[in-house]
Amino acid sequence: MQIVFQKPNEADFAIVKKYIAEFKLDDADIFPEQFLVAKVDDKVAAFGRLKNYDGVVELGTLGVLPEFQEKNIGKQITSSLPC
């Protein structure tokens, strides 16, 4: 399984927003440039974002779609997020 990490395009971000709502994750002040998506076979498998505050960075939202859970994608996307 090859995982590609990238900034979300418009279609990816629509999927991210859908799953944020479905999973009831932090949806405060979300912007595409905050996110990184993990894609498998060109399908969004996971997403994560960092929220920057004065002097600190918070891991704000992390989601792994059910069919991709328990494959270490969450761990990989967390370590791929730029600080």
C-alpha positions as CSV (number, residue, x, y, z in Angstrom):
1,M,0.0,0.0,0.0
2,Q,1.5,3.3,-1.1
3,I,0.5,6.3,0.9
4,V,0.9,9.8,-0.6
5,F,0.9,12.8,1.8
6,Q,-0.2,16.1,0.3
7,K,-2.0,19.4,0.9
8,P,-5.7,18.8,0.1
9,N,-7.2,20.1,-3.2
10,E,-10.7,21.4,-3.2
11,A,-12.3,18.0,-3.6
12,D,-10.1,16.5,-0.9
13,F,-11.0,19.3,1.5
14,A,-14.8,18.7,0.9
15,I,-14.2,15.1,1.9
16,V,-12.2,16.2,5.0
17,K,-15.0,18.5,6.0
18,K,-17.6,15.8,5.6
19,Y,-15.7,13.4,7.8
20,I,-14.9,16.1,10.4
21,A,-18.7,16.6,10.7
22,E,-19.4,12.8,10.7
23,F,-16.7,12.0,13.3
24,K,-17.7,15.1,15.4
25,L,-14.1,16.5,15.3
26,D,-12.9,20.0,16.0
27,D,-14.3,22.1,13.2
28,A,-13.4,25.6,14.5
29,D,-11.7,27.9,12.0
30,I,-10.8,25.2,9.5
31,F,-8.8,26.2,6.4
32,P,-7.4,23.9,3.7
33,E,-3.8,25.2,4.2
34,Q,-3.9,23.8,7.8
35,F,-4.4,20.3,6.6
36,L,-2.4,17.4,5.2
37,V,-4.2,14.4,3.7
38,A,-3.0,10.9,3.3
39,K,-4.2,9.3,0.1
40,V,-4.2,5.6,-0.9
41,D,-5.0,4.9,-4.6
42,D,-6.0,8.6,-5.0
43,K,-8.6,8.2,-2.2
44,V,-8.4,10.3,1.0
45,A,-7.5,7.8,3.8
46,A,-6.7,10.2,6.6
47,F,-6.2,13.8,7.4
48,G,-4.6,16.0,10.1
49,R,-4.1,19.6,10.8
50,L,-2.0,21.8,13.0
51,K,-3.3,25.0,14.6
52,N,-0.8,27.7,15.2
53,Y,-1.1,29.9,18.2
54,D,1.3,32.5,19.6
55,G,4.3,30.4,20.6
56,V,2.7,27.0,20.4
57,V,1.4,24.5,17.8
58,E,-1.6,22.3,18.5
59,L,-2.5,19.0,16.8
60,G,-6.1,20.2,16.1
61,T,-7.8,17.5,14.1
62,L,-6.9,14.0,13.1
63,G,-9.1,11.5,11.3
64,V,-8.5,8.1,9.7
65,L,-11.3,6.7,7.7
66,P,-12.6,3.4,9.0
67,E,-11.3,1.2,6.2
68,F,-7.8,2.5,6.7
69,Q,-7.6,2.3,10.5
70,E,-5.1,0.0,12.2
71,K,-2.6,0.5,9.4
72,N,-0.4,3.1,11.1
73,I,-1.7,5.8,8.8
74,G,-2.6,8.1,11.7
75,K,0.9,7.8,13.1
76,Q,2.4,8.5,9.7
77,I,0.3,11.5,9.0
78,T,1.0,12.9,12.5
79,S,4.7,12.6,11.9
80,S,4.4,14.2,8.4
81,L,2.6,17.3,9.5
82,P,4.9,20.3,9.2
83,C,5.6,22.2,12.4
